[in-house]
Amino acid sequence: MPKATSDKFSRAHIPSAKNAAKAESSSSGGGGGARNPIFKTERFGQHILNNPLVAQGIVDKANLKPTDNVLEVGPGTGNLTVRILDKAKHVTAVEMDPRMAAELTKRVQGKPEQRKLDIIIGDFVKAELPYFDVCISNTPYQISSPLVFRLLSHRPLPRVCILMFQREFALRLVARPGTEFWSRLSANVQLYAKVDHVMKVAKSCFRPPPMVESSVVRIVPLDPPPPVRFEEFDGLTRIIFGRPNKVLHANFQARGVLEMLEANWKTWCSQNDKIIEDGVSFKAKVDQILRDTGMFDSRAAKMDKDDILKLLAAFHDEGIHFA
C-alpha cells in the first residue's frame, strides 16, 4: 500500500495533542458521566458511541465506495468500524488505548473482515498514515484541532472526512462571518475546505456520556488547495483574531506585533536587495496598507476569508510577511 507523507505545511503547524487542548480549550469533551467499567476512556478523552442508528448514519454520510480505503481515528471497541468494513475495501484504525485495540481485534477475529482491517496503536498526531480516500472519526475531543489540520495537510488529500466533535467546536468550523462562532479556526479551515454540519448527537448516545453535546461535520478538502502558504494566512489570522471585535489598526498595535513584522520586513528587504529609506516609520507603512485596502477600521469578526486574503496580498506586495 503506498504511503502518503505530509509536507512542510503539515509538520510545522500540527500542534501536539497536549498543546491543542490548551489552545482549543472549548474542544475538550470533559470527564463527566459514569466511568467506563472496562476501559479508562476518560484518560484519552474518548467516549464510546453506542447508538446504532447514529453510528450507521455517520457511515452512510460518507457515501463509501467498495474501492475505498478508510482511515478511522478513535475506533474504540469498533461500533463504527464494523459498519465501515461492510462498505469499504480496507480500514486503517488508529487507536491510542491498546486494550481497546485488542477488543476491536477480537471483534473481527476469524471473520472475513479481519483481512480488511489494520490497527495502528498510538497517537494519531504522531502516527505514520497510509493512503486513504475517506476519514471517519469519533474524535477524542482533545485532538480536535490537530486532527483537522493534519487531515487538510495530508497528501494526497482525502475525498471527504466525516468527523464527530464537541458541538461548540463543530459550530466554529461551520461558522460564517459576523456570527457568534466565527473565529480564526473558522477562517483557517474554510480557506482549505468546504465544511457543513451533518447531524447533532446527544450525550446519551455515548458511554460514558460526555458533559457536552456533540455534532458530526463533513469536511471536503479543496483539491487543488488554494496557492496560499498556511503559515502566512495563519500568521495574519492570529493577529487580527487576537481581539476579533477590535478594529484592525488597533490589533496591529498589540504588544510585539509591529516589532515582529518589522523584523520580517527588514529580512525580506535584505534578501531582495531593497534599500530601507531613513526615517521610514514602519507603523505608518502598516497603517497605509490598512487604509489602502479599506480595512483600517474593519473588524475580524465580520471579515470573510476573501477579505483576509486581500489584506494578506496587500502586505506581501510591500514585502511584509507573517511567518
C-alpha positions as CSV (number, residue, x, y, z in Angstrom):
1,M,0.0,0.0,0.0
2,P,1.5,3.4,-0.9
3,K,2.4,5.7,1.8
4,A,1.4,9.4,1.8
5,T,3.5,11.9,3.6
6,S,2.7,15.3,4.9
7,D,4.6,18.3,3.6
8,K,6.3,21.1,5.5
9,F,3.0,22.9,5.8
10,S,1.8,19.9,8.0
11,R,4.9,19.3,10.1
12,A,5.3,22.9,11.1
13,H,1.8,23.6,12.2
14,I,0.3,20.5,13.7
15,P,0.4,21.1,17.5
16,S,0.7,18.2,19.9
17,A,-2.5,16.9,21.4
18,K,-1.5,18.4,24.7
19,N,-0.9,21.9,23.3
20,A,-4.0,21.7,21.2
21,A,-6.0,21.0,24.3
22,K,-4.7,24.2,25.8
23,A,-5.1,26.3,22.7
24,E,-8.6,25.0,21.9
25,S,-10.0,24.7,25.4
26,S,-13.5,24.7,24.1
27,S,-12.9,21.4,22.3
28,S,-12.4,19.4,25.5
29,G,-15.1,16.9,26.0
30,G,-14.9,16.9,29.7
31,G,-14.8,13.9,32.0
32,G,-18.4,13.9,33.1
33,G,-20.7,10.8,33.4
34,A,-20.1,7.4,34.8
35,R,-16.6,5.9,34.4
36,N,-16.4,3.1,31.8
37,P,-16.2,-0.1,33.9
38,I,-13.8,-1.8,31.5
39,F,-11.7,1.0,29.9
40,K,-10.4,4.2,31.3
41,T,-11.8,6.1,28.3
42,E,-11.5,9.5,30.1
43,R,-7.7,9.1,30.0
44,F,-7.8,9.7,26.3
45,G,-10.9,12.0,26.2
46,Q,-12.8,9.2,24.4
47,H,-16.5,8.4,24.7
48,I,-17.8,5.2,23.1
49,L,-20.6,5.7,20.6
50,N,-23.2,3.1,21.4
51,N,-26.3,4.3,19.5
52,P,-26.5,2.0,16.4
53,L,-28.7,4.4,14.4
54,V,-26.3,7.3,14.9
55,A,-23.3,5.0,14.0
56,Q,-25.0,3.9,10.8
57,G,-25.9,7.4,10.0
58,I,-22.3,8.6,10.2
59,V,-21.1,5.8,7.9
60,D,-23.9,6.5,5.4
61,K,-22.9,10.2,5.2
62,A,-19.5,9.2,4.0
63,N,-21.1,7.6,0.8
64,L,-18.4,4.9,0.8
65,K,-17.4,3.0,-2.3
66,P,-16.4,-0.6,-2.4
67,T,-12.9,0.6,-3.6
68,D,-12.4,3.0,-0.7
69,N,-9.6,2.8,1.8
70,V,-10.8,4.4,5.0
71,L,-8.9,5.9,7.9
72,E,-10.8,5.7,11.2
73,V,-9.5,7.7,14.2
74,G,-10.5,6.6,17.7
75,P,-12.4,3.4,16.8
76,G,-12.8,2.4,20.5
77,T,-14.5,-1.0,20.6
78,G,-15.5,-0.9,16.9
79,N,-19.1,0.2,16.7
80,L,-18.3,2.4,13.7
81,T,-15.6,0.1,12.4
82,V,-17.7,-2.9,11.7
83,R,-20.1,-0.8,9.7
84,I,-17.3,0.8,7.7
85,L,-15.8,-2.6,7.0
86,D,-19.1,-3.7,5.5
87,K,-18.9,-0.9,2.9
88,A,-15.2,-0.3,2.2
89,K,-12.3,-2.1,0.7
90,H,-10.0,-1.6,3.7
91,V,-9.9,0.2,7.0
92,T,-6.9,1.5,9.0
93,A,-7.9,2.3,12.6
94,V,-5.7,4.5,14.8
95,E,-6.3,3.8,18.5
96,M,-4.4,5.1,21.4
97,D,-5.6,2.5,24.0
98,P,-4.0,-0.9,23.5
99,R,-6.9,-2.6,25.4
100,M,-9.5,-1.1,23.1
101,A,-7.4,-2.2,20.1
102,A,-7.4,-5.7,21.5
103,E,-11.2,-5.6,21.9
104,L,-11.6,-4.4,18.3
105,T,-9.2,-7.2,17.1
106,K,-11.3,-9.8,18.9
107,R,-14.5,-8.4,17.4
108,V,-13.3,-9.3,13.8
109,Q,-11.1,-12.3,14.6
110,G,-11.9,-15.3,12.4
111,K,-14.3,-13.3,10.2
112,P,-13.7,-12.1,6.6
113,E,-13.5,-8.5,7.8
114,Q,-10.3,-9.4,9.7
115,R,-8.3,-9.3,6.4
116,K,-9.7,-5.8,5.7
117,L,-8.6,-4.2,8.9
118,D,-5.2,-2.8,10.1
119,I,-4.9,-1.3,13.6
120,I,-2.3,1.3,14.4
121,I,-1.8,1.6,18.2
122,G,-0.6,5.1,19.1
123,D,-1.1,8.8,18.9
124,F,-2.8,9.9,15.7
125,V,-0.9,13.2,15.7
126,K,2.4,11.3,15.5
127,A,1.4,8.2,13.6
128,E,2.6,7.5,10.0
129,L,-0.5,7.3,8.0
130,P,-1.2,5.1,5.0
131,Y,-3.0,6.2,1.8
132,F,-6.7,6.7,2.5
133,D,-9.7,8.0,0.5
134,V,-12.0,8.8,3.4
135,C,-11.6,9.6,7.1
136,I,-14.3,8.8,9.7
137,S,-13.7,9.7,13.3
138,N,-15.5,9.7,16.7
139,T,-12.8,12.2,17.6
140,P,-11.1,12.2,21.1
141,Y,-12.0,15.8,21.8
142,Q,-8.6,17.0,23.0
143,I,-7.1,16.3,19.5
144,S,-9.9,18.0,17.6
145,S,-7.8,20.9,16.2
146,P,-4.7,19.0,15.3
147,L,-6.8,16.2,13.7
148,V,-8.5,18.7,11.3
149,F,-5.3,20.4,10.3
150,R,-3.4,17.1,9.8
151,L,-6.1,15.9,7.5
152,L,-6.1,19.1,5.5
153,S,-2.3,18.9,5.1
154,H,-2.1,15.2,4.3
155,R,-1.1,14.3,0.8
156,P,-2.8,13.1,-1.3
157,L,-5.9,14.8,0.1
158,P,-8.8,12.6,1.2
159,R,-12.0,12.9,-0.7
160,V,-14.2,13.5,2.3
161,C,-13.9,13.5,6.1
162,I,-16.9,12.7,8.4
163,L,-15.9,13.8,11.9
164,M,-17.6,13.9,15.3
165,F,-16.7,16.9,17.6
166,Q,-17.9,18.7,20.6
167,R,-20.9,20.8,19.4
168,E,-19.2,24.2,20.0
169,F,-16.1,23.2,18.1
170,A,-18.2,21.9,15.2
171,L,-20.1,25.2,15.2
172,R,-16.9,27.1,14.9
173,L,-15.8,25.0,11.9
174,V,-19.0,25.9,10.0
175,A,-19.5,29.5,11.3
176,R,-19.9,32.4,8.9
177,P,-18.5,35.9,9.3
178,G,-20.5,38.1,11.6
179,T,-21.9,35.2,13.6
180,E,-21.1,34.2,17.2
181,F,-18.7,31.4,16.4
182,W,-16.8,32.9,13.5
183,S,-13.1,32.7,14.6
184,R,-9.5,32.1,13.5
185,L,-10.3,28.4,13.4
186,S,-13.3,29.0,11.0
187,A,-11.2,31.1,8.6
188,N,-8.2,28.8,8.6
189,V,-10.2,25.7,7.9
190,Q,-12.6,27.3,5.4
191,L,-9.7,28.5,3.4
192,Y,-8.8,24.9,2.5
193,A,-12.1,23.1,2.7
194,K,-15.9,23.1,2.4
195,V,-17.4,22.4,5.8
196,D,-21.0,21.6,6.6
197,H,-23.0,20.4,9.7
198,V,-24.3,16.9,9.2
199,M,-26.1,15.9,12.5
200,K,-26.4,16.6,16.2
201,V,-25.6,13.8,18.6
202,A,-26.9,13.7,22.1
203,K,-24.9,12.9,25.2
204,S,-27.0,9.8,25.8
205,C,-25.5,8.2,22.7
206,F,-22.2,7.7,24.4
207,R,-20.7,5.5,27.1
208,P,-19.7,7.3,29.4
209,P,-21.8,10.3,28.4
210,P,-19.7,13.4,28.0
211,M,-20.5,16.7,29.7
212,V,-21.3,18.4,26.3
213,E,-23.4,17.8,23.2
214,S,-21.7,16.6,20.0
215,S,-22.1,17.2,16.3
216,V,-20.9,15.5,13.1
217,V,-19.4,17.6,10.3
218,R,-18.5,16.9,6.8
219,I,-15.2,18.3,5.6
220,V,-14.4,18.2,1.9
221,P,-10.8,19.5,1.2
222,L,-10.4,21.8,-1.8
223,D,-8.4,19.9,-4.5
224,P,-6.3,21.6,-5.6
225,P,-5.9,23.7,-2.5
226,P,-5.5,27.5,-2.9
227,P,-1.9,28.6,-3.5
228,V,-1.5,30.2,-0.1
229,R,1.1,29.3,2.4
230,F,-0.8,28.2,5.6
231,E,2.0,29.7,7.7
232,E,1.3,33.2,6.2
233,F,-2.5,33.0,6.4
234,D,-2.4,31.7,9.9
235,G,0.1,34.3,11.0
236,L,-2.3,37.1,9.8
237,T,-5.4,35.5,11.4
238,R,-3.5,35.1,14.6
239,I,-3.1,38.9,14.8
240,I,-6.5,40.0,13.6
241,F,-8.5,37.5,15.6
242,G,-6.4,38.2,18.8
243,R,-9.2,40.7,19.5
244,P,-11.8,40.0,16.8
245,N,-14.2,42.8,17.8
246,K,-11.5,45.5,17.8
247,V,-10.7,47.5,14.7
248,L,-7.7,46.1,12.7
249,H,-5.3,49.0,13.2
250,A,-5.7,48.5,17.0
251,N,-4.8,44.8,16.7
252,F,-1.6,45.7,14.8
253,Q,-0.6,47.9,17.7
254,A,-0.8,45.0,20.1
255,R,2.4,44.3,22.0
256,G,5.2,42.8,19.9
257,V,3.2,42.7,16.6
258,L,4.8,45.6,14.8
259,E,8.2,44.6,16.1
260,M,7.8,41.1,14.7
261,L,6.5,42.3,11.3
262,E,9.2,44.9,11.0
263,A,11.9,42.3,11.6
264,N,10.3,40.1,8.9
265,W,10.2,43.1,6.5
266,K,13.9,44.0,7.1
267,T,14.9,40.4,6.4
268,W,12.9,40.4,3.2
269,C,14.5,43.7,2.1
270,S,17.9,42.3,2.8
271,Q,17.2,39.1,0.8
272,N,15.8,41.1,-2.1
273,D,18.3,44.0,-2.2
274,K,15.7,46.5,-1.2
275,I,17.0,49.7,0.4
276,I,15.3,50.8,3.6
277,E,15.0,54.6,3.5
278,D,16.0,56.6,6.5
279,G,13.1,58.0,8.5
280,V,10.6,55.5,7.3
281,S,8.0,54.7,10.0
282,F,7.1,51.1,9.9
283,K,3.9,51.8,11.8
284,A,2.9,54.4,9.2
285,K,3.6,51.8,6.5
286,V,1.3,49.3,8.1
287,D,-1.4,51.9,8.7
288,Q,-1.2,52.9,5.0
289,I,-1.7,49.4,3.9
290,L,-4.8,49.1,6.1
291,R,-6.2,52.4,4.6
292,D,-5.4,51.4,1.0
293,T,-7.3,48.2,1.4
294,G,-10.2,50.0,3.1
295,M,-9.7,47.8,6.2
296,F,-8.3,50.3,8.7
297,D,-11.5,50.2,10.8
298,S,-12.6,46.7,9.8
299,R,-13.1,44.0,12.4
300,A,-12.1,40.4,12.0
301,A,-15.4,39.3,13.4
302,K,-17.0,40.4,10.2
303,M,-14.3,39.7,7.7
304,D,-14.6,36.7,5.4
305,K,-11.7,34.7,4.1
306,D,-11.6,36.7,0.8
307,D,-11.2,39.9,2.8
308,I,-8.3,38.3,4.7
309,L,-6.7,37.1,1.5
310,K,-6.9,40.6,0.1
311,L,-5.2,42.0,3.1
312,L,-2.5,39.3,3.1
313,A,-1.8,40.1,-0.6
314,A,-1.5,43.8,0.1
315,F,1.1,43.2,2.9
316,H,3.0,40.8,0.6
317,D,3.1,43.5,-2.1
318,E,5.1,45.6,0.4
319,G,7.4,42.8,1.4
320,I,5.7,42.3,4.8
321,H,5.3,38.6,5.8
322,F,3.7,36.9,8.7
323,A,5.9,33.8,9.0
